[in-house]
Amino acid sequence: MPDFSVDRRGLMIAAAAVPAVLAANPAASQPPPGRDPSGAAPTADQQRRMKWWHDAKFGMFIHFGLYAAHGRHEWAMEDEAIPVMDYQKFTAGFNPAPGSARGWARLAKAAGMKYMVLTSKHHEGFCNWDTKLTNYNSVNYGPKRDVIREFVEAGRAEGLRVGFYYSLMDWHHPDGARCQDDPAARRRFVDYTHGLIRELMTNYGKIDVLWYDVSWPLDAEGWESEKMNQMVFGLQPDIIVNNRNRLAGDFSTPEQTIRAETGGRAWESCMTLNDSWGYQRADDNWKDPRTVIRNLITCARDGGNYLLNIGPQPDGGIPPESVRILTEVGQWMKTGGQTIYGADPCKVSRNTYANFTRKGNTLYMHVYFWPGRDVSISGLRQKVLSAKLLKGGPALAVTQDGYRTLITGLPDKAPDSPVTTIVLECDDTPKQDTDFVRINKPRAGVGL
């Protein structure tokens, strides 16, 4: 069995070094995703650093680590209580082919995504880069290459922004759990953590996003998160960071749900394409392209971003279903992307077969269940000056009576797939008031 040194002091990993406390659910100590104590409006510096991100709307999350070689979910080491020494054997099967990262980047670009975030170190503790702080990394084992460097170069080659996911929790390091109650262990582990992050922020040029995850078992004071962020911004003054090192950061991170923040707070909904973040060979519960597009529209409508995950196979290949889904999404985005990128928050949302985005006074009605020759919007308070299909064709007829906006002249069958978009030019910022309709719309007399 190879010797996995933890740091330069030669600490040795053994299964017995992992305290029984790891049998508890580490997520139980984590604050609910997307919730943080800050309700403050964005600062001028945040607005500057985050403009590209707000315009981008759509990004690719990539979970890639030893769990891909196991193929039974990224939490398998914890949920199956796999001994550390046994789990280390998966390094032998973790072997992405050269050029794998370029394939990820090309798919992201084809899908209409504008940035990518890759797991640099997940909870399993294996580092996907040429770190000098542990030999448990992708240069010494597995591919024998710096996966992070390949990822950064691939993203830049495709014109994409790049970011790193970093798990604070670590199931492999001997101090990863004992740091909760042992001051000396906390000192060692926090120094180790800050050192790894420093390498990531130093060795790969300009990095756009740092995506912390799972702060168990320490709080912000224990992690020295203020110092951590100061170091990150000192090395990468244009970077944006999330809220999972127990500080507010620049944006919130609702997970597997879409939940808008208030007060101008930035947010990004992260979701899986099936039910797993890492490669899970038996997980066939795939989202269809229409669901992905609907989720993206909802995020854009409510002022947020959509970070959609793929879990590459141990050879770096992308599961065929992921390719099929994202390719179809990308086909829609070739035209539909103009309704997503740079979209403004939209106050029109209620409909049983459609959703909405907007830019200025232009309202985009995204119809995902095609009703036939006409569509309606209840409670639209602005006058519609014109209407047309996004993909072209004659102008559509519009009538409004103060309660309903009725659009007619549509074909019987949806002219686009999986979502058809109608463009409505309004005389002011479009807003919807369905309560006004409910209260004031004329009603029939009793007995009629």
VONU-284024 format. One record per residue (C-alpha): residue number from 1; residue in three letters; x, y, z. Coordinates in pm, 1 decimal, padded with zeros to 6 digits. Layout:
! VONU-284024
[r NUM,ALA,[X,Y,Z]]
...
! end
This chain:
! VONU-284024
[r 1,MET,[00000.0,00000.0,00000.0]]
[r 2,PRO,[00148.0,00342.7,-00088.2]]
[r 3,ASP,[00255.8,00579.9,00185.7]]
[r 4,PHE,[00026.6,00885.7,00188.6]]
[r 5,SER,[00205.0,01156.6,00385.3]]
[r 6,VAL,[-00018.4,01433.2,00512.2]]
[r 7,ASP,[00231.6,01715.9,00537.1]]
[r 8,ARG,[00600.3,01797.8,00543.9]]
[r 9,ARG,[00627.6,01686.3,00904.4]]
[r 10,GLY,[00566.5,01331.9,00785.2]]
[r 11,LEU,[00234.2,01263.0,00958.6]]
[r 12,MET,[00115.8,00918.9,00850.4]]
[r 13,ILE,[-00244.9,00831.8,00768.9]]
[r 14,ALA,[-00392.2,00513.5,00909.5]]
[r 15,ALA,[-00750.4,00399.8,00939.4]]
[r 16,ALA,[-00725.3,00412.3,01316.6]]
[r 17,ALA,[-00647.9,00783.5,01297.0]]
[r 18,VAL,[-01001.6,00867.6,01191.0]]
[r 19,PRO,[-01202.6,00928.8,01508.9]]
[r 20,ALA,[-01539.8,00766.1,01555.9]]
[r 21,VAL,[-01696.4,01111.6,01559.7]]
[r 22,LEU,[-01694.3,01099.3,01176.8]]
[r 23,ALA,[-01973.0,00842.7,01199.4]]
[r 24,ALA,[-02200.6,01132.2,01285.3]]
[r 25,ASN,[-02353.8,01328.5,00999.2]]
[r 26,PRO,[-02113.8,01617.5,00927.6]]
[r 27,ALA,[-02385.0,01809.9,00747.6]]
[r 28,ALA,[-02574.8,01842.7,01073.8]]
[r 29,SER,[-02333.5,02113.6,01188.6]]
[r 30,GLN,[-02353.3,02301.2,00859.7]]
[r 31,PRO,[-02586.1,02601.3,00840.7]]
[r 32,PRO,[-02867.1,02560.1,00589.0]]
[r 33,PRO,[-02724.8,02621.5,00239.9]]
[r 34,GLY,[-02785.6,02971.9,00115.5]]
[r 35,ARG,[-02853.3,03116.9,00459.8]]
[r 36,ASP,[-02603.5,03353.7,00612.8]]
[r 37,PRO,[-02619.5,03643.1,00858.3]]
[r 38,SER,[-02570.0,03915.0,00599.9]]
[r 39,GLY,[-02862.9,04103.7,00456.8]]
[r 40,ALA,[-02652.9,04395.4,00341.2]]
[r 41,ALA,[-02677.6,04537.0,-00009.6]]
[r 42,PRO,[-02377.6,04461.8,-00233.2]]
[r 43,THR,[-02080.8,04694.5,-00199.8]]
[r 44,ALA,[-01931.2,04880.8,-00494.8]]
[r 45,ASP,[-01638.2,04638.2,-00494.4]]
[r 46,GLN,[-01872.6,04339.3,-00502.4]]
[r 47,GLN,[-02064.3,04492.4,-00790.6]]
[r 48,ARG,[-01738.1,04537.5,-00979.6]]
[r 49,ARG,[-01608.4,04186.4,-00915.2]]
[r 50,MET,[-01941.9,04016.6,-00978.5]]
[r 51,LYS,[-02064.5,04190.1,-01292.4]]
[r 52,TRP,[-01940.3,03912.5,-01524.0]]
[r 53,TRP,[-02099.3,03650.7,-01297.6]]
[r 54,HIS,[-02440.0,03821.4,-01289.6]]
[r 55,ASP,[-02430.9,03847.7,-01669.2]]
[r 56,ALA,[-02319.7,03485.8,-01712.9]]
[r 57,LYS,[-02615.3,03321.8,-01529.9]]
[r 58,PHE,[-02514.7,02966.0,-01626.2]]
[r 59,GLY,[-02214.4,02764.2,-01511.8]]
[r 60,MET,[-02088.0,02405.7,-01496.5]]
[r 61,PHE,[-02004.9,02238.0,-01165.7]]
[r 62,ILE,[-01766.1,01942.2,-01196.4]]
[r 63,HIS,[-01725.4,01686.3,-00918.1]]
[r 64,PHE,[-01422.8,01472.9,-00996.2]]
[r 65,GLY,[-01221.1,01271.5,-00748.4]]
[r 66,LEU,[-01145.7,00920.5,-00624.5]]
[r 67,TYR,[-01518.1,00860.3,-00573.7]]
[r 68,ALA,[-01541.9,00840.3,-00954.1]]
[r 69,ALA,[-01327.7,00525.0,-00945.0]]
[r 70,HIS,[-01555.9,00375.9,-00678.5]]
[r 71,GLY,[-01864.4,00476.6,-00879.1]]
[r 72,ARG,[-02102.7,00465.7,-00584.1]]
[r 73,HIS,[-02156.5,00831.9,-00490.3]]
[r 74,GLU,[-01918.3,01097.9,-00363.2]]
[r 75,TRP,[-02026.7,01038.6,-00000.8]]
[r 76,ALA,[-01956.3,00663.5,-00012.8]]
[r 77,MET,[-01643.2,00687.2,00203.8]]
[r 78,GLU,[-01856.9,00831.5,00483.1]]
[r 79,ASP,[-02191.4,00664.4,00421.7]]
[r 80,GLU,[-02039.5,00317.6,00375.7]]
[r 81,ALA,[-01777.8,00372.7,00648.6]]
[r 82,ILE,[-01499.2,00265.7,00411.7]]
[r 83,PRO,[-01167.4,00247.2,00601.5]]
[r 84,VAL,[-00914.7,00509.5,00497.2]]
[r 85,MET,[-00659.0,00249.8,00390.6]]
[r 86,ASP,[-00918.4,00076.3,00170.2]]
[r 87,TYR,[-01040.3,00400.8,00018.6]]
[r 88,GLN,[-00687.1,00501.0,-00078.9]]
[r 89,LYS,[-00681.0,00204.4,-00318.5]]
[r 90,PHE,[-00916.1,00392.9,-00551.0]]
[r 91,THR,[-00615.5,00599.7,-00658.8]]
[r 92,ALA,[-00526.2,00307.5,-00887.6]]
[r 93,GLY,[-00851.8,00345.0,-01084.9]]
[r 94,PHE,[-00859.4,00724.0,-01095.9]]
[r 95,ASN,[-00695.9,00787.0,-01430.6]]
[r 96,PRO,[-00842.7,01063.6,-01649.4]]
[r 97,ALA,[-00714.6,01048.5,-02003.3]]
[r 98,PRO,[-00506.5,01342.4,-02127.5]]
[r 99,GLY,[-00736.6,01604.0,-02276.6]]
[r 100,SER,[-01032.0,01514.8,-02051.1]]
[r 101,ALA,[-01058.0,01867.3,-01913.9]]
[r 102,ARG,[-01074.5,02006.9,-02266.5]]
[r 103,GLY,[-01375.6,01783.3,-02325.3]]
[r 104,TRP,[-01546.0,01921.9,-02015.3]]
[r 105,ALA,[-01479.6,02277.9,-02127.5]]
[r 106,ARG,[-01604.3,02216.4,-02480.6]]
[r 107,LEU,[-01927.0,02065.9,-02348.8]]
[r 108,ALA,[-01976.7,02357.7,-02109.4]]
[r 109,LYS,[-01931.8,02605.4,-02393.5]]
[r 110,ALA,[-02163.0,02406.5,-02623.3]]
[r 111,ALA,[-02428.2,02404.6,-02348.5]]
[r 112,GLY,[-02417.6,02783.7,-02325.4]]
[r 113,MET,[-02236.6,02789.7,-01991.8]]
[r 114,LYS,[-01998.6,03077.6,-01920.7]]
[r 115,TYR,[-01789.6,02944.5,-01631.7]]
[r 116,MET,[-01677.5,02617.2,-01471.1]]
[r 117,VAL,[-01606.6,02522.5,-01108.7]]
[r 118,LEU,[-01405.9,02204.3,-01040.4]]
[r 119,THR,[-01353.6,02016.9,-00714.0]]
[r 120,SER,[-00993.3,02079.0,-00614.1]]
[r 121,LYS,[-01037.5,01870.5,-00296.8]]
[r 122,HIS,[-01361.2,01703.1,-00193.7]]
[r 123,HIS,[-01444.4,01561.7,00150.7]]
[r 124,GLU,[-01230.8,01253.4,00076.0]]
[r 125,GLY,[-00918.1,01471.1,00112.3]]
[r 126,PHE,[-00752.5,01383.6,-00220.7]]
[r 127,CYS,[-00599.0,01688.7,-00389.4]]
[r 128,ASN,[-00634.0,01728.2,-00765.9]]
[r 129,TRP,[-00319.1,01939.5,-00799.8]]
[r 130,ASP,[00054.5,01941.0,-00741.9]]
[r 131,THR,[00040.3,02034.5,-00375.4]]
[r 132,LYS,[00356.2,02035.5,-00166.3]]
[r 133,LEU,[00163.9,01984.3,00159.9]]
[r 134,THR,[00056.5,01620.6,00109.7]]
[r 135,ASN,[00152.1,01345.1,-00129.1]]
[r 136,TYR,[-00214.6,01237.4,-00141.6]]
[r 137,ASN,[-00257.5,01413.2,-00475.1]]
[r 138,SER,[-00304.8,01359.9,-00847.1]]
[r 139,VAL,[00060.6,01412.5,-00933.6]]
[r 140,ASN,[00186.7,01132.2,-00709.6]]
[r 141,TYR,[-00107.0,00894.1,-00761.8]]
[r 142,GLY,[-00385.9,00831.7,-01010.9]]
[r 143,PRO,[-00317.6,01022.0,-01332.7]]
[r 144,LYS,[00025.9,01141.7,-01216.4]]
[r 145,ARG,[-00067.6,01484.7,-01355.4]]
[r 146,ASP,[-00192.1,01818.4,-01223.3]]
[r 147,VAL,[-00566.8,01795.3,-01294.3]]
[r 148,ILE,[-00625.1,02151.9,-01176.3]]
[r 149,ARG,[-00370.8,02294.1,-01419.5]]
[r 150,GLU,[-00527.5,02101.5,-01707.8]]
[r 151,PHE,[-00872.6,02227.8,-01604.4]]
[r 152,VAL,[-00763.1,02591.5,-01586.7]]
[r 153,GLU,[-00588.1,02575.3,-01922.6]]
[r 154,ALA,[-00888.8,02403.7,-02083.9]]
[r 155,GLY,[-01134.4,02660.9,-01952.4]]
[r 156,ARG,[-00924.1,02950.7,-02069.2]]
[r 157,ALA,[-00879.5,02790.7,-02413.1]]
[r 158,GLU,[-01259.0,02785.2,-02453.4]]
[r 159,GLY,[-01305.2,03140.6,-02325.6]]
[r 160,LEU,[-01466.0,03032.9,-01997.4]]
[r 161,ARG,[-01415.9,03169.1,-01648.5]]
[r 162,VAL,[-01272.4,02917.2,-01400.6]]
[r 163,GLY,[-01324.5,02849.9,-01032.4]]
[r 164,PHE,[-01224.4,02602.4,-00763.2]]
[r 165,TYR,[-01444.9,02413.6,-00520.8]]
[r 166,TYR,[-01265.5,02341.3,-00192.9]]
[r 167,SER,[-01402.0,02122.6,00088.6]]
[r 168,LEU,[-01297.7,02239.9,00432.5]]
[r 169,MET,[-01413.0,01909.0,00579.2]]
[r 170,ASP,[-01157.8,01631.3,00529.3]]
[r 171,TRP,[-01219.3,01260.7,00602.4]]
[r 172,HIS,[-00858.8,01161.7,00529.3]]
[r 173,HIS,[-00642.1,01399.6,00730.2]]
[r 174,PRO,[-00579.3,01273.6,01087.6]]
[r 175,ASP,[-00668.8,01615.8,01229.7]]
[r 176,GLY,[-00980.7,01657.1,01014.7]]
[r 177,ALA,[-01212.6,01553.6,01299.0]]
[r 178,ARG,[-00996.8,01576.2,01611.2]]
[r 179,CYS,[-00944.1,01949.2,01541.7]]
[r 180,GLN,[-01288.7,02003.9,01692.9]]
[r 181,ASP,[-01166.7,01934.7,02047.4]]
[r 182,ASP,[-00786.2,01933.3,02028.4]]
[r 183,PRO,[-00626.6,02282.3,02006.7]]
[r 184,ALA,[-00297.3,02148.9,01872.9]]
[r 185,ALA,[-00479.5,01949.3,01604.7]]
[r 186,ARG,[-00684.2,02255.2,01512.4]]
[r 187,ARG,[-00368.3,02460.2,01470.0]]
[r 188,ARG,[-00211.1,02197.5,01244.7]]
[r 189,PHE,[-00525.1,02144.2,01037.0]]
[r 190,VAL,[-00604.9,02514.6,00992.0]]
[r 191,ASP,[-00246.5,02582.0,00883.9]]
[r 192,TYR,[-00273.2,02289.6,00640.5]]
[r 193,THR,[-00604.4,02418.9,00503.9]]
[r 194,HIS,[-00484.8,02776.9,00460.9]]
[r 195,GLY,[-00169.7,02644.2,00296.2]]
[r 196,LEU,[-00363.9,02442.1,00039.5]]
[r 197,ILE,[-00586.9,02736.9,-00043.9]]
[r 198,ARG,[-00280.0,02959.4,-00077.8]]
[r 199,GLU,[-00134.0,02720.0,-00334.2]]
[r 200,LEU,[-00456.9,02723.5,-00535.2]]
[r 201,MET,[-00468.8,03101.8,-00530.3]]
[r 202,THR,[-00100.4,03137.2,-00622.6]]
[r 203,ASN,[-00005.7,02877.2,-00881.5]]
[r 204,TYR,[-00264.8,02900.7,-01160.0]]
[r 205,GLY,[-00293.2,03264.4,-01263.0]]
[r 206,LYS,[-00621.3,03454.0,-01238.8]]
[r 207,ILE,[-00899.9,03252.7,-01072.4]]
[r 208,ASP,[-01257.1,03377.7,-01087.9]]
[r 209,VAL,[-01444.0,03183.1,-00816.0]]
[r 210,LEU,[-01356.6,03011.9,-00487.4]]
[r 211,TRP,[-01639.5,02781.4,-00381.5]]
[r 212,TYR,[-01595.4,02665.9,-00020.3]]
[r 213,ASP,[-01794.6,02368.5,00107.4]]
[r 214,VAL,[-01886.0,02201.0,00440.5]]
[r 215,SER,[-01728.9,02385.0,00731.4]]
[r 216,TRP,[-01770.4,02097.1,00979.6]]
[r 217,PRO,[-01637.8,02068.8,01245.4]]
[r 218,LEU,[-01528.7,02431.6,01306.6]]
[r 219,ASP,[-01696.9,02770.3,01306.3]]
[r 220,ALA,[-01564.4,03085.5,01137.7]]
[r 221,GLU,[-01341.7,03162.8,01434.3]]
[r 222,GLY,[-01201.4,02810.7,01439.8]]
[r 223,TRP,[-01126.0,02816.1,01067.5]]
[r 224,GLU,[-00988.5,03170.7,01096.5]]
[r 225,SER,[-01215.3,03247.4,00802.4]]
[r 226,GLU,[-01157.0,03623.2,00809.8]]
[r 227,LYS,[-00785.1,03562.5,00773.6]]
[r 228,MET,[-00857.1,03300.1,00507.9]]
[r 229,ASN,[-01060.5,03540.1,00296.1]]
[r 230,GLN,[-00811.4,03821.8,00343.1]]
[r 231,MET,[-00540.3,03594.3,00206.3]]
[r 232,VAL,[-00759.0,03492.2,-00089.1]]
[r 233,PHE,[-00843.8,03851.2,-00182.9]]
[r 234,GLY,[-00483.9,03958.4,-00134.1]]
[r 235,LEU,[-00374.1,03700.8,-00389.6]]
[r 236,GLN,[-00678.6,03726.0,-00619.8]]
[r 237,PRO,[-00830.9,04077.2,-00589.2]]
[r 238,ASP,[-01096.1,04010.7,-00856.4]]
[r 239,ILE,[-01216.6,03674.6,-00726.0]]
[r 240,ILE,[-01562.4,03606.0,-00582.2]]
[r 241,VAL,[-01617.6,03367.9,-00289.0]]
[r 242,ASN,[-01925.9,03195.3,-00155.7]]
[r 243,ASN,[-02068.9,03172.5,00195.4]]
[r 244,ARG,[-01969.2,02823.8,00309.9]]
[r 245,ASN,[-01667.1,02905.9,00524.8]]
[r 246,ARG,[-01914.6,03051.2,00777.9]]
[r 247,LEU,[-01880.4,03404.8,00645.2]]
[r 248,ALA,[-02129.7,03585.6,00422.6]]
[r 249,GLY,[-01894.4,03598.0,00124.5]]
[r 250,ASP,[-02019.0,03740.4,-00204.3]]
[r 251,PHE,[-02306.7,03503.3,-00279.8]]
[r 252,SER,[-02535.1,03244.1,-00122.5]]
[r 253,THR,[-02558.1,02883.4,-00236.1]]
[r 254,PRO,[-02901.1,02714.9,-00225.6]]
[r 255,GLU,[-02840.8,02348.1,-00303.2]]
[r 256,GLN,[-03074.1,02125.9,-00507.2]]
[r 257,THR,[-03340.6,02395.1,-00485.0]]
[r 258,ILE,[-03408.0,02738.9,-00630.8]]
[r 259,ARG,[-03446.9,02995.5,-00356.7]]
[r 260,ALA,[-03395.4,03363.8,-00430.5]]
[r 261,GLU,[-03227.8,03591.3,-00178.5]]
[r 262,THR,[-03364.4,03933.7,-00084.7]]
[r 263,GLY,[-03219.4,04281.5,-00050.8]]
[r 264,GLY,[-02994.3,04252.4,-00354.3]]
[r 265,ARG,[-02803.8,03957.2,-00208.8]]
[r 266,ALA,[-02641.6,03749.7,-00486.4]]
[r 267,TRP,[-02721.5,03379.1,-00505.3]]
[r 268,GLU,[-02649.2,03073.2,-00714.1]]
[r 269,SER,[-02852.7,02753.6,-00717.8]]
[r 270,CYS,[-02634.0,02444.8,-00757.2]]
[r 271,MET,[-02795.0,02123.3,-00879.6]]
[r 272,THR,[-02706.0,01779.5,-01008.2]]
[r 273,LEU,[-02811.9,01639.2,-01345.9]]
[r 274,ASN,[-02917.8,01316.6,-01174.1]]
[r 275,ASP,[-02915.4,01253.3,-00796.7]]
[r 276,SER,[-02536.9,01243.1,-00751.3]]
[r 277,TRP,[-02259.7,01500.3,-00764.7]]
[r 278,GLY,[-01978.7,01255.7,-00835.5]]
[r 279,TYR,[-01998.7,00971.3,-01085.3]]
[r 280,GLN,[-02250.9,00709.3,-00972.7]]
[r 281,ARG,[-02273.3,00438.6,-01233.9]]
[r 282,ALA,[-02620.2,00318.3,-01123.9]]
[r 283,ASP,[-02787.5,00660.6,-01091.6]]
[r 284,ASP,[-03018.0,00697.0,-01392.4]]
[r 285,ASN,[-03254.8,00960.4,-01252.0]]
[r 286,TRP,[-03164.5,01222.9,-01512.3]]
[r 287,LYS,[-03326.1,01562.7,-01550.4]]
[r 288,ASP,[-03456.5,01610.9,-01902.7]]
[r 289,PRO,[-03344.8,01913.3,-02109.0]]
[r 290,ARG,[-03675.7,02093.5,-02057.1]]
[r 291,THR,[-03635.7,02070.2,-01678.4]]
[r 292,VAL,[-03282.4,02209.1,-01701.5]]
[r 293,ILE,[-03400.1,02500.5,-01916.2]]
[r 294,ARG,[-03695.9,02570.1,-01686.8]]
[r 295,ASN,[-03463.2,02578.7,-01385.7]]
[r 296,LEU,[-03225.5,02812.7,-01566.0]]
[r 297,ILE,[-03513.1,03043.9,-01658.8]]
[r 298,THR,[-03636.2,03053.2,-01298.6]]
[r 299,CYS,[-03288.5,03139.2,-01169.5]]
[r 300,ALA,[-03248.5,03416.3,-01427.7]]
[r 301,ARG,[-03599.8,03546.5,-01356.2]]
[r 302,ASP,[-03527.3,03581.6,-00985.4]]
[r 303,GLY,[-03183.0,03738.6,-01024.3]]
[r 304,GLY,[-02971.4,03430.8,-00958.1]]
[r 305,ASN,[-02731.3,03194.0,-01131.5]]
[r 306,TYR,[-02760.4,02823.9,-01213.4]]
[r 307,LEU,[-02456.5,02602.6,-01148.6]]
[r 308,LEU,[-02532.8,02263.5,-01302.2]]
[r 309,ASN,[-02314.4,01964.3,-01219.7]]
[r 310,ILE,[-02155.5,01683.2,-01416.8]]
[r 311,GLY,[-01971.0,01388.1,-01260.3]]
[r 312,PRO,[-01704.3,01259.3,-01500.9]]
[r 313,GLN,[-01617.5,00890.1,-01511.4]]
[r 314,PRO,[-01281.6,00777.0,-01367.8]]
[r 315,ASP,[-01125.3,00799.0,-01714.2]]
[r 316,GLY,[-01239.8,01162.4,-01739.0]]
[r 317,GLY,[-01513.6,01087.4,-01989.9]]
[r 318,ILE,[-01854.4,01247.1,-01943.5]]
[r 319,PRO,[-02150.3,01011.3,-01901.3]]
[r 320,PRO,[-02338.1,00991.6,-02234.3]]
[r 321,GLU,[-02667.2,01105.3,-02079.5]]
[r 322,SER,[-02498.4,01420.3,-01947.4]]
[r 323,VAL,[-02366.2,01491.5,-02296.1]]
[r 324,ARG,[-02705.9,01433.8,-02456.4]]
[r 325,ILE,[-02891.6,01656.4,-02209.6]]
[r 326,LEU,[-02643.6,01943.2,-02218.4]]
[r 327,THR,[-02613.1,01928.7,-02596.9]]
[r 328,GLU,[-02989.3,01973.9,-02631.4]]
[r 329,VAL,[-02983.2,02256.6,-02377.0]]
[r 330,GLY,[-02706.4,02416.5,-02581.9]]
[r 331,GLN,[-02911.6,02396.1,-02899.8]]
[r 332,TRP,[-03188.9,02593.1,-02726.6]]
[r 333,MET,[-02937.5,02839.3,-02581.4]]
[r 334,LYS,[-02807.8,02932.8,-02928.1]]
[r 335,THR,[-03122.4,03142.9,-02962.3]]
[r 336,GLY,[-03262.7,03142.0,-02608.5]]
[r 337,GLY,[-02939.1,03254.3,-02446.6]]
[r 338,GLN,[-03013.8,03616.3,-02534.4]]
[r 339,THR,[-03310.2,03597.0,-02293.5]]
[r 340,ILE,[-03088.1,03462.4,-02013.0]]
[r 341,TYR,[-02747.5,03632.9,-02022.4]]
[r 342,GLY,[-02760.5,03967.0,-01846.1]]
[r 343,ALA,[-03129.9,03927.4,-01762.6]]
[r 344,ASP,[-03282.2,04165.4,-01508.0]]
[r 345,PRO,[-03490.5,04041.6,-01214.5]]
[r 346,CYS,[-03845.5,03987.9,-01337.9]]
[r 347,LYS,[-04166.7,04059.2,-01146.8]]
[r 348,VAL,[-04381.6,03851.7,-01381.8]]
[r 349,SER,[-04386.1,03488.1,-01275.3]]
[r 350,ARG,[-04733.2,03340.4,-01241.2]]
[r 351,ASN,[-04853.8,03111.1,-01518.2]]
[r 352,THR,[-04949.8,02744.0,-01544.9]]
[r 353,TYR,[-04761.9,02667.0,-01866.5]]
[r 354,ALA,[-04494.7,02934.3,-01899.1]]
[r 355,ASN,[-04223.2,03124.9,-01716.6]]
[r 356,PHE,[-04064.1,03463.8,-01777.2]]
[r 357,THR,[-03740.9,03658.8,-01797.6]]
[r 358,ARG,[-03685.3,04021.7,-01891.1]]
[r 359,LYS,[-03432.8,04278.2,-02006.0]]
[r 360,GLY,[-03545.9,04633.7,-01940.8]]
[r 361,ASN,[-03899.1,04668.3,-02080.3]]
[r 362,THR,[-03874.4,04351.3,-02289.2]]
[r 363,LEU,[-04060.2,04054.8,-02142.7]]
[r 364,TYR,[-03978.0,03702.6,-02258.7]]
[r 365,MET,[-04256.5,03448.3,-02216.3]]
[r 366,HIS,[-04106.1,03097.8,-02215.2]]
[r 367,VAL,[-04381.2,02845.5,-02294.4]]
[r 368,TYR,[-04287.6,02491.3,-02191.8]]
[r 369,PHE,[-04637.0,02332.5,-02218.7]]
[r 370,TRP,[-04764.7,02457.2,-02554.6]]
[r 371,PRO,[-05140.9,02533.8,-02527.0]]
[r 372,GLY,[-05217.9,02591.3,-02895.6]]
[r 373,ARG,[-05311.9,02900.7,-03090.9]]
[r 374,ASP,[-05314.8,03152.6,-02805.7]]
[r 375,VAL,[-05150.4,03224.3,-02471.6]]
[r 376,SER,[-05255.6,03455.8,-02189.7]]
[r 377,ILE,[-05094.5,03643.6,-01904.5]]
[r 378,SER,[-05301.5,03743.7,-01604.1]]
[r 379,GLY,[-05248.5,04078.1,-01434.2]]
[r 380,LEU,[-04979.5,04226.6,-01660.2]]
[r 381,ARG,[-05000.5,04596.2,-01569.9]]
[r 382,GLN,[-04808.5,04738.6,-01866.0]]
[r 383,LYS,[-04921.4,04794.5,-02223.7]]
[r 384,VAL,[-04772.4,04551.9,-02474.6]]
[r 385,LEU,[-04649.3,04742.6,-02778.9]]
[r 386,SER,[-04561.9,04437.1,-02988.0]]
[r 387,ALA,[-04528.0,04060.0,-02972.3]]
[r 388,LYS,[-04339.3,03804.6,-03181.3]]
[r 389,LEU,[-04180.4,03462.6,-03160.6]]
[r 390,LEU,[-03813.0,03477.7,-03061.2]]
[r 391,LYS,[-03718.1,03259.0,-03358.6]]
[r 392,GLY,[-03891.1,03489.0,-03604.0]]
[r 393,GLY,[-04213.4,03505.6,-03801.3]]
[r 394,PRO,[-04499.8,03753.0,-03839.6]]
[r 395,ALA,[-04606.3,03982.9,-03558.0]]
[r 396,LEU,[-04854.7,03831.6,-03314.3]]
[r 397,ALA,[-05186.2,03992.8,-03223.1]]
[r 398,VAL,[-05223.7,04127.6,-02868.7]]
[r 399,THR,[-05538.3,04236.4,-02687.4]]
[r 400,GLN,[-05555.7,04367.1,-02330.4]]
[r 401,ASP,[-05856.0,04452.0,-02114.7]]
[r 402,GLY,[-05683.9,04548.2,-01790.5]]
[r 403,TYR,[-05702.3,04194.9,-01655.3]]
[r 404,ARG,[-05578.5,03965.3,-01931.0]]
[r 405,THR,[-05312.0,03999.5,-02196.7]]
[r 406,LEU,[-05416.8,03767.6,-02481.1]]
[r 407,ILE,[-05170.4,03678.2,-02757.3]]
[r 408,THR,[-05314.6,03512.0,-03068.1]]
[r 409,GLY,[-05201.2,03397.7,-03410.0]]
[r 410,LEU,[-04977.6,03119.4,-03279.7]]
[r 411,PRO,[-04935.0,02782.7,-03455.2]]
[r 412,ASP,[-05113.8,02474.1,-03326.0]]
[r 413,LYS,[-04784.9,02300.6,-03245.6]]
[r 414,ALA,[-04491.7,02447.3,-03058.9]]
[r 415,PRO,[-04248.8,02600.0,-03310.5]]
[r 416,ASP,[-03948.1,02540.2,-03085.8]]
[r 417,SER,[-03835.2,02262.5,-02853.0]]
[r 418,PRO,[-03825.8,02202.1,-02562.6]]
[r 419,VAL,[-03935.4,02560.7,-02481.1]]
[r 420,THR,[-04083.8,02824.2,-02714.2]]
[r 421,THR,[-04020.0,03190.2,-02635.8]]
[r 422,ILE,[-04246.4,03486.0,-02716.3]]
[r 423,VAL,[-04098.8,03838.1,-02705.9]]
[r 424,LEU,[-04323.7,04113.4,-02566.6]]
[r 425,GLU,[-04216.0,04476.4,-02588.4]]
[r 426,CYS,[-04383.0,04672.0,-02308.2]]
[r 427,ASP,[-04420.8,05044.6,-02247.6]]
[r 428,ASP,[-04254.8,05018.8,-01903.1]]
[r 429,THR,[-04088.6,04764.3,-01675.7]]
[r 430,PRO,[-04329.3,04467.4,-01682.4]]
[r 431,LYS,[-04499.2,04380.0,-01355.2]]
[r 432,GLN,[-04776.9,04139.3,-01266.0]]
[r 433,ASP,[-05061.6,04178.8,-01014.5]]
[r 434,THR,[-05284.3,03873.1,-01008.8]]
[r 435,ASP,[-05448.5,03982.7,-00681.9]]
[r 436,PHE,[-05586.4,04285.5,-00867.9]]
[r 437,VAL,[-05741.9,04048.2,-01119.7]]
[r 438,ARG,[-05890.0,03823.4,-00853.5]]
[r 439,ILE,[-06045.8,04112.2,-00666.1]]
[r 440,ASN,[-06159.7,04338.7,-00950.0]]
[r 441,LYS,[-06237.6,04121.2,-01251.8]]
[r 442,PRO,[-06614.3,04130.8,-01325.0]]
[r 443,ARG,[-06804.0,03820.3,-01215.5]]
[r 444,ALA,[-07125.5,03664.9,-01336.7]]
[r 445,GLY,[-07449.5,03708.9,-01142.8]]
[r 446,VAL,[-07587.7,03436.9,-00917.7]]
[r 447,GLY,[-07771.8,03168.5,-01112.4]]
[r 448,LEU,[-07601.4,03235.3,-01446.2]]
! end
